[in-house]
């Protein structure tokens, strides 16, 4: 029998290992991928259904197993957490302003809104009212929220996207009807005088209204009030104001993170999945207004026609709205401090 030196044995074992690795399919030798989706407060249920559907689809297409973790909170608060180091693979927010801030920090591409269709917003919603059964305070439109004795639950516009959209929707409702800026400011000031508590996020505000029984009306996203009605049945009713704001839910890959972890491909595939027929179907089931005409038609009963205006149309874009209304010392601070 031929003698084998230790060095020769090591060389033979190395060759066998390399050969075995080369024989494996590429996806089998790849490590499992973990993605972190940092999202806004009231999107929890949506992504709980999106995630397993994407995981199954991606496994079928690539053979690779993906794990997705979620983080939810007020949209602006979540964006600040990412800016401060939370290693999000993707962000799925409810306003472009939060992603613009991440772009300014170099975490997201400056042209992030062009990376996916429809300004990188696969879904959109609007702001509506949730009232108690029978609508005892007869809330019909934005001006009714300013009446004395009407308790209005709105999350903090400084931290929550739906609080910010509510503020802008009320202000814009005056402008769209021919009112001036002073009249718009007066309406918003009177509404916020009726706000008993400023929760940090939309889901906390929902809990305040539905479970703590505070307030007469909750202003939040259409998809959130629909979820509440599904859960609580006839305890609550939805009221559509005469006009409201278009509330897009934009998404972006966090370039700095995905490039460092080498997970750009699955992170991008995850966001593209939101635009797929399956992703749009899931969005519509959760009462989001989706981009697919076919899916919108299928779920038409979920959506009441409503006149919508955009942030660009009334406020000159998110950057201008943020600077004037929500930055420290802006209109909201002045209004709330004078409450």
C-alpha angles and dihedrals in degrees: 000000000000116000116239118208119220090247092051091048091052091050091051093050091048091052091050093050092048092048092050091050092050090052093057120092111258094245093052093058094046118099119248113266127232121200128190116209111197106198145163127277105262097043094080098105093042094057093040085068097035095054102061090042091054093043091055093045094048092047090053093048100042108013088235124128116227127193118200124201124193134215120186135184141111107333097238092042089053092049090052090051090055090047088052094053111283101147100231116175090197136004122216105187137167099234136039091226092074093052091045088058090054090048089053088054092053095247096109130036115269089232094047092134090064095052094081134026125277096026088309090294113123091178138029138186140175140226119269137161128259113201134177121267112294092015091251094191091048094232109184109150144007095279090059089065088064096055116115112261097026111120110211123195113207127156119239111285089211092064109016128065094212090052088053093047090049092053092048093044092054093046093046093048088068094047093048090055092053099266124139133242094263091054091047092051091048092053093049091047092052092047093053090049084065094052108105097190136010109219118199096238144015097258091052089052090051090052090049091054102037104033105022089043093224120152137008099252136025117207112205145122119316091238092053096053090047089054090050092052090050090053100040101029116198096003090093140033132206119233121194115209119222091257135007143169131278105243111196123194104217125194135200142177112242096232098192092056101040093048092049092049094037093234101121094120098056092039091054091045089053092057092042088054089065088066094047121102089256093048093047091048091054090048092052092048086058091051096254115144103241135203097236109096091203093054093044089053091050092053097035092128089067094062129065114204110254135171108250131191128192133235088241092052098053106020105029095248137312096288092057093043092050094049096048102036113022110027115101108286092018130129095285093052091049092048096046096043089054092051 
